[in-house]
Amino acid sequence: MDILWEDNHILIVNKPAGLLTHSDITGDESAEDKGKAYLKEKYNKPGNVFLTPVHRLDRPVSGLLLMARTSKALPRLTDAFKQRDTVKTYLAVTSALPPNYSGELRDYLLKNVKKNVTRVVSKSTAQAKLGRLTYEVLAEDNGRFLLKVNPLTGRSHQIRVQLANIGCPIVGDKKYRSPEKWMPGSIALHSTALSFPHPTKKDIQNQQCRLPNNDFWKPFHRFYNLSQNDA
């Protein structure tokens, strides 16, 4: 797990696909565990290390993950996400072209906690929550399309279910009806950029995370990575 940025209050990592964000009942190692081990070793910290992810990336999703290193930073960063003072950018690969090259999706979503799946429902459905995102088609390669996606709300599996609902499931995402394979343990969804107010300095941080360097993502490097600054 690569470290993208750190200071006294925050740690930003590049979470590999297949790695949990938080520890769960599986007992598998998480990005949080790896981050704590990194800080403990680097700074020779005795005892427990304070480190908490501020947002969540699904296990098969890769990319930029922000964690709070202090009890002062955590509530401030959490509040920034709740107040929508952050801008999250993802890249997704689909095997179908959306009906428009750019647009906004607005759907009411309901999560089945037991099955860990979210579905699009009618507005009148009890406990349904509005999910909003914008998307833009950036490129095409051999029948696959690279989309830039900005979620405007933070619903569970939001990008995955909303793209699937317009007939564009993310490649490799069997949970949401993708017939195609991607790298084992992952889907073609990558957290590539995050803008947020620093918890103590208050200035806006603009952090980026390049596309994974594997054969599945390489066809799209020329369309996106070359336009980025190195993270």
C-alpha positions as CSV (number, residue, x, y, z in Angstrom):
1,M,0.0,0.0,0.0
2,D,1.6,3.2,-1.2
3,I,1.7,6.4,0.9
4,L,0.6,9.4,-1.2
5,W,0.8,12.2,1.4
6,E,1.1,12.7,5.2
7,D,1.4,15.4,7.8
8,N,0.8,15.6,11.5
9,H,-3.0,15.3,11.0
10,I,-3.7,13.3,7.9
11,L,-2.5,10.2,6.0
12,I,-3.4,9.6,2.4
13,V,-2.8,6.2,0.9
14,N,-3.4,4.4,-2.4
15,K,-5.6,1.4,-1.3
16,P,-5.1,-1.6,-3.6
17,A,-8.2,-3.4,-4.8
18,G,-9.1,-6.4,-2.6
19,L,-8.0,-4.7,0.6
20,L,-10.6,-3.7,3.2
21,T,-10.8,-0.1,4.3
22,H,-11.7,-1.0,7.9
23,S,-11.3,-4.3,9.7
24,D,-14.4,-6.4,9.7
25,I,-15.7,-9.8,10.8
26,T,-13.5,-11.6,8.3
27,G,-10.4,-10.7,10.3
28,D,-8.6,-9.9,7.0
29,E,-6.0,-7.1,7.1
30,S,-7.3,-3.6,6.2
31,A,-5.9,-0.4,4.9
32,E,-6.4,1.0,8.4
33,D,-4.2,-1.9,9.9
34,K,-1.5,-1.3,7.3
35,G,-1.5,2.5,8.0
36,K,-1.2,2.0,11.7
37,A,1.7,-0.5,11.2
38,Y,3.4,2.1,8.9
39,L,3.1,4.9,11.4
40,K,4.2,2.7,14.3
41,E,7.3,1.6,12.5
42,K,8.2,5.0,10.9
43,Y,7.9,7.0,14.1
44,N,8.7,4.2,16.6
45,K,5.4,4.7,18.4
46,P,4.8,2.7,21.5
47,G,1.3,1.4,22.2
48,N,-1.8,2.0,20.1
49,V,-1.6,4.3,17.1
50,F,-4.6,6.7,16.3
51,L,-5.6,6.4,12.7
52,T,-9.2,6.3,11.3
53,P,-10.4,6.3,7.7
54,V,-12.6,9.3,7.1
55,H,-14.5,7.8,4.2
56,R,-14.8,4.3,2.7
57,L,-13.8,2.5,-0.4
58,D,-15.5,-0.8,-1.2
59,R,-13.1,-3.8,-1.0
60,P,-12.9,-4.3,-4.8
61,V,-12.2,-0.6,-5.4
62,S,-8.7,0.9,-5.6
63,G,-7.3,4.3,-5.1
64,L,-7.0,7.4,-2.8
65,L,-8.1,6.9,0.8
66,L,-8.0,9.7,3.4
67,M,-7.3,8.9,7.1
68,A,-7.2,11.1,10.2
69,R,-4.1,10.8,12.4
70,T,-5.4,12.8,15.3
71,S,-8.6,13.2,17.3
72,K,-8.7,16.8,16.4
73,A,-8.6,16.1,12.6
74,L,-11.2,13.3,12.6
75,P,-14.4,15.2,13.5
76,R,-13.4,18.2,11.3
77,L,-12.8,15.9,8.3
78,T,-15.9,13.9,9.0
79,D,-17.9,17.1,9.1
80,A,-16.4,18.2,5.7
81,F,-17.7,15.1,4.1
82,K,-21.1,15.4,5.7
83,Q,-21.4,19.1,4.6
84,R,-20.3,18.2,1.1
85,D,-17.2,20.4,1.3
86,T,-15.3,17.7,-0.5
87,V,-15.0,16.8,-4.2
88,K,-14.5,13.1,-4.9
89,T,-13.4,11.9,-8.4
90,Y,-13.5,8.3,-9.6
91,L,-12.6,6.6,-12.8
92,A,-14.8,3.8,-14.0
93,V,-14.6,1.4,-17.0
94,T,-17.8,0.1,-18.5
95,S,-18.5,-2.0,-21.6
96,A,-21.5,0.0,-22.6
97,L,-21.8,3.6,-23.6
98,P,-24.1,5.8,-21.5
99,P,-27.0,7.4,-23.3
100,N,-25.3,10.8,-23.1
101,Y,-21.5,11.6,-23.1
102,S,-22.1,13.5,-19.9
103,G,-24.9,14.0,-17.4
104,E,-26.2,13.8,-13.9
105,L,-27.9,10.7,-12.5
106,R,-30.5,11.1,-9.7
107,D,-32.0,7.9,-8.2
108,Y,-33.5,6.8,-5.0
109,L,-31.5,4.1,-3.4
110,L,-32.2,1.4,-0.8
111,K,-29.5,-0.8,0.8
112,N,-30.2,-4.4,1.8
113,V,-27.8,-4.7,4.7
114,K,-28.1,-8.4,5.0
115,K,-27.2,-9.0,1.4
116,N,-24.9,-6.0,1.2
117,V,-26.5,-4.8,-2.0
118,T,-28.1,-1.5,-3.0
119,R,-30.9,-1.1,-5.5
120,V,-32.7,1.7,-7.3
121,V,-36.3,2.1,-6.0
122,S,-39.1,4.5,-6.3
123,K,-39.1,7.8,-4.4
124,S,-42.0,6.6,-2.2
125,T,-40.1,3.6,-0.9
126,A,-39.6,3.7,2.9
127,Q,-36.0,4.5,3.9
128,A,-35.0,5.3,0.3
129,K,-32.3,8.0,0.0
130,L,-31.5,10.2,-3.0
131,G,-28.3,9.4,-4.8
132,R,-26.7,11.9,-7.2
133,L,-23.7,11.8,-9.3
134,T,-22.3,13.4,-12.5
135,Y,-20.3,11.5,-15.1
136,E,-18.4,12.3,-18.3
137,V,-17.1,9.8,-20.9
138,L,-13.4,10.4,-21.4
139,A,-12.3,7.8,-23.8
140,E,-13.0,4.5,-25.6
141,D,-10.7,1.5,-26.1
142,N,-11.7,-1.8,-27.8
143,G,-15.3,-1.5,-26.8
144,R,-14.7,-0.3,-23.2
145,F,-15.4,3.2,-22.0
146,L,-13.5,5.3,-19.4
147,L,-15.8,7.5,-17.3
148,K,-15.0,10.2,-14.9
149,V,-17.5,10.1,-12.1
150,N,-18.2,12.7,-9.3
151,P,-20.6,11.4,-6.6
152,L,-22.6,14.3,-5.1
153,T,-23.9,12.1,-2.3
154,G,-22.3,9.4,-0.3
155,R,-24.6,6.4,-0.6
156,S,-23.4,2.8,-0.3
157,H,-22.3,1.3,-3.7
158,Q,-23.8,4.4,-5.3
159,I,-21.6,4.6,-8.4
160,R,-21.9,0.9,-9.0
161,V,-25.6,0.7,-8.8
162,Q,-26.4,3.9,-10.6
163,L,-24.2,3.1,-13.6
164,A,-25.7,-0.4,-13.7
165,N,-29.2,1.1,-13.7
166,I,-28.5,2.9,-17.0
167,G,-27.2,-0.3,-18.5
168,C,-23.5,0.5,-17.9
169,P,-22.3,-1.8,-15.1
170,I,-18.7,-1.4,-14.1
171,V,-16.5,-4.0,-15.7
172,G,-15.9,-6.9,-13.3
173,D,-18.7,-6.0,-10.9
174,K,-20.7,-9.2,-10.8
175,K,-22.8,-7.9,-7.9
176,Y,-24.3,-5.4,-10.2
177,R,-24.7,-7.6,-13.3
178,S,-21.4,-7.1,-15.2
179,P,-20.8,-10.0,-17.5
180,E,-17.2,-9.2,-18.0
181,K,-14.1,-10.1,-16.0
182,W,-11.6,-7.7,-14.5
183,M,-8.5,-8.3,-12.3
184,P,-9.3,-10.9,-9.6
185,G,-10.7,-9.4,-6.4
186,S,-11.3,-6.0,-8.1
187,I,-13.7,-4.0,-10.2
188,A,-12.9,-1.3,-12.7
189,L,-13.5,1.6,-10.3
190,H,-10.6,3.8,-9.0
191,S,-10.7,6.7,-6.6
192,T,-8.4,9.1,-8.4
193,A,-8.7,12.5,-6.8
194,L,-10.0,14.2,-3.6
195,S,-10.3,17.9,-2.7
196,F,-11.0,18.7,0.9
197,P,-10.3,21.4,3.5
198,H,-7.3,20.7,5.7
199,P,-8.5,20.1,9.3
200,T,-6.2,22.6,10.8
201,K,-4.8,24.8,8.1
202,K,-8.2,25.2,6.5
203,D,-6.7,25.5,3.0
204,I,-8.0,23.3,0.2
205,Q,-6.0,20.2,-0.4
206,N,-6.1,18.7,-3.9
207,Q,-4.7,15.2,-3.9
208,Q,-4.5,12.8,-6.8
209,C,-3.8,9.1,-7.3
210,R,-2.7,7.7,-10.6
211,L,-4.3,4.7,-12.3
212,P,-3.1,1.2,-11.2
213,N,-0.1,0.0,-13.3
214,N,-1.5,-3.3,-14.4
215,D,-2.6,-4.8,-17.8
216,F,-6.3,-4.1,-17.1
217,W,-5.9,-0.3,-16.6
218,K,-2.9,0.3,-18.9
219,P,-5.0,0.8,-22.1
220,F,-6.4,3.9,-20.4
221,H,-3.2,5.4,-19.1
222,R,-2.7,7.5,-22.2
223,F,-6.1,9.1,-21.8
224,Y,-5.9,10.0,-18.2
225,N,-2.5,9.6,-16.4
226,L,-0.7,11.9,-18.9
227,S,-3.0,14.7,-18.0
228,Q,-2.4,14.3,-14.3
229,N,0.4,15.6,-12.1
230,D,2.2,12.8,-10.2
231,A,0.5,12.1,-6.9
